[in-house]
Amino acid sequence: MAIKFERVGYEYQDIDGKGYLALADITLNINKTGEFITLIGETGSGKSTLAQHMNALLTPTEGRVHIFGVKISREGKKDKNLKLNPIRQKVGLVFQFPEYQLFEETVGNDIAFGPKNFGVSEKEAEERAKKMINIVGLDESYLSRSPFNLSGGEKKRVSIAGILAMEPDILVLDEPTSGLDPLGRNALLKVFYEIHQKLDKTVVIITHDMNTVYEYAKRVLVMREGNLVYDGAPTQLFSRKNVKNWNLDVPDILKVRRAIEEKLGITIEGETRNKADLMAKIGEALR
Amino acid sequence: MSVIEIENVSFTYHGDKRALDNVSLSIEKGEWVSILGHNGSGKSTLSKLIVGLLKPQSGTIRVDGITLSASTVRDIRKRVGIVFQNPDNQFVGVTVRDDIAFGLENLQIERPEMIERIEHYAKKVDMYPYLNKEPHALSGGQKQRVAIAGILAMKTDVIIFDEATAMLDPEGRERVMEFMRTLNREGTTIIPITHEMKEAVMSDRIVVLKDGKVLKADKSENILKDKETLERSNLELLLPLEIMHYMNENGIDNPSLKEFLWQLSLNG
């Protein structure tokens, strides 16, 4: 087990010292390889707080998180021998607004900064920058440009390339496609899926987009008011009961499929996790 | 009467390619016009130009007949409010209450009126229990609702929503859409800037930008079905309309299903 949450709680303090429980009693395991997880939940449900425990950016106020064998807990916080750097390299976390972490003069330097920081040679870091800029769907001409003149979507890709360049085992992305146009969003999701498939890495994506969840996820975590209320497959998630109780938005594919089935008085057989599948099935039914 | 008139506006960021290239566009009072386009198409640049955060290198912008310039920018901002995509960039207060108050202080609203508006709009966006909270205790979506409350409290004639729902959860997004509907019914001119087709279905007109130019501007129902135009600007058809397109391409004739799909697309 690469990441293991044991009864984790986390309390924020607000302005008048009042506590605010963002996570309550979370127990959860994430494997080093082979997982494609989406983490969903309403605004303020604790998703980002949970993600920030995955690479020890936050220390639980209750319970423990084990990350690649390193125990992170309140009691252990003062331990001077506790090395967090290897954890940060193994679990790459891409923040909600990664574009604000760009600071170097060129895109190339920005991408190379992370790996160099973890002891990779200059030459190797540059090689990785070249490789990763392509992986996120930009070309090498970007490497010499200033990151500050890029559009929001381009900045996002550059910052993701920077995390990928550290070659983490596990990639945790906090709403990585928000703000991207549909073409950019689909392209980037394919990138994450390829990283997962070809490099056999575990990918965790925080998202509000149920279409992403339905089309890509193998496993879904649902947060609600600081609690983990669902940990399972996406296909079972969107039952009428769950949708109602947890205020979930139904993926377009499922919504439109159900509406068409009702309108035509038919039942479409089998799963349709993407547009092409659904259209093909509707075509069959109507011919 | 046009509330916003943009004439031959061009803008280039320092040392970069042209962000807007000779754009002309006018928006009527009370109209709901969505501006769509790919990342980097110039749509956010356009919104910053309208509120005077950027200055065009050529062309003119008029709001309510007032030509935008350094001396009129304050008048313009009393008429046009803007909600940005990133809530962290627009959270200027120490607490939620301060943040909503900020715009009102600039308008020199009397204190009792100010307090009333702050509480009213905090309730409207469901942030009333958080009035004394600091931004770090809020999630991105919550901060965004505070930003929206701040703009609503200023009661401007025009509100630009610059990808304002991008960070919200589905329920939060639906609530913002509901604000747009209510405000538009009450006469506010609504200009969502987005690449989410679902946000554009309610609009009267849609303007599609591509590489800094107006690719097409037309009634919503025409643009929503226009796969070619949308895809040229990295956008996609709404799923029911994609299915309708598939039916047309494959010679599947079922008028009642097509009508059903059209209605379905309008309901988001």
HADDOCK unambig.tbl for C-alpha pairs under 7 A between the chains (distance, minus, plus):
assign (segid A and resid 14 and name CA) (segid B and resid 133 and name CA) 6.79 0.50 0.50
assign (segid A and resid 14 and name CA) (segid B and resid 137 and name CA) 6.41 0.50 0.50
assign (segid A and resid 15 and name CA) (segid B and resid 133 and name CA) 6.65 0.50 0.50
assign (segid A and resid 15 and name CA) (segid B and resid 134 and name CA) 6.56 0.50 0.50
assign (segid A and resid 42 and name CA) (segid B and resid 169 and name CA) 5.80 0.50 0.50
assign (segid A and resid 43 and name CA) (segid B and resid 139 and name CA) 6.52 0.50 0.50
assign (segid A and resid 43 and name CA) (segid B and resid 141 and name CA) 5.71 0.50 0.50
assign (segid A and resid 43 and name CA) (segid B and resid 142 and name CA) 6.86 0.50 0.50
assign (segid A and resid 43 and name CA) (segid B and resid 168 and name CA) 6.92 0.50 0.50
assign (segid A and resid 43 and name CA) (segid B and resid 169 and name CA) 5.91 0.50 0.50
assign (segid A and resid 44 and name CA) (segid B and resid 139 and name CA) 5.39 0.50 0.50
assign (segid A and resid 149 and name CA) (segid B and resid 16 and name CA) 6.94 0.50 0.50
assign (segid A and resid 151 and name CA) (segid B and resid 39 and name CA) 6.49 0.50 0.50
assign (segid A and resid 151 and name CA) (segid B and resid 40 and name CA) 5.22 0.50 0.50
assign (segid A and resid 153 and name CA) (segid B and resid 39 and name CA) 5.87 0.50 0.50
assign (segid A and resid 178 and name CA) (segid B and resid 166 and name CA) 5.80 0.50 0.50
assign (segid A and resid 178 and name CA) (segid B and resid 167 and name CA) 6.57 0.50 0.50
assign (segid A and resid 179 and name CA) (segid B and resid 166 and name CA) 5.70 0.50 0.50
assign (segid A and resid 180 and name CA) (segid B and resid 39 and name CA) 6.49 0.50 0.50
assign (segid A and resid 181 and name CA) (segid B and resid 38 and name CA) 5.50 0.50 0.50
assign (segid A and resid 181 and name CA) (segid B and resid 39 and name CA) 5.88 0.50 0.50
assign (segid A and resid 181 and name CA) (segid B and resid 195 and name CA) 5.54 0.50 0.50
assign (segid A and resid 181 and name CA) (segid B and resid 234 and name CA) 6.44 0.50 0.50
assign (segid A and resid 181 and name CA) (segid B and resid 235 and name CA) 6.54 0.50 0.50
assign (segid A and resid 182 and name CA) (segid B and resid 234 and name CA) 6.22 0.50 0.50
assign (segid A and resid 182 and name CA) (segid B and resid 235 and name CA) 5.43 0.50 0.50
assign (segid A and resid 182 and name CA) (segid B and resid 236 and name CA) 6.46 0.50 0.50
assign (segid A and resid 183 and name CA) (segid B and resid 234 and name CA) 5.00 0.50 0.50
assign (segid A and resid 183 and name CA) (segid B and resid 235 and name CA) 6.41 0.50 0.50
assign (segid A and resid 208 and name CA) (segid B and resid 169 and name CA) 5.40 0.50 0.50
assign (segid A and resid 208 and name CA) (segid B and resid 170 and name CA) 6.72 0.50 0.50
assign (segid A and resid 249 and name CA) (segid B and resid 170 and name CA) 6.23 0.50 0.50
assign (segid A and resid 256 and name CA) (segid B and resid 240 and name CA) 6.77 0.50 0.50
assign (segid A and resid 279 and name CA) (segid B and resid 243 and name CA) 6.24 0.50 0.50
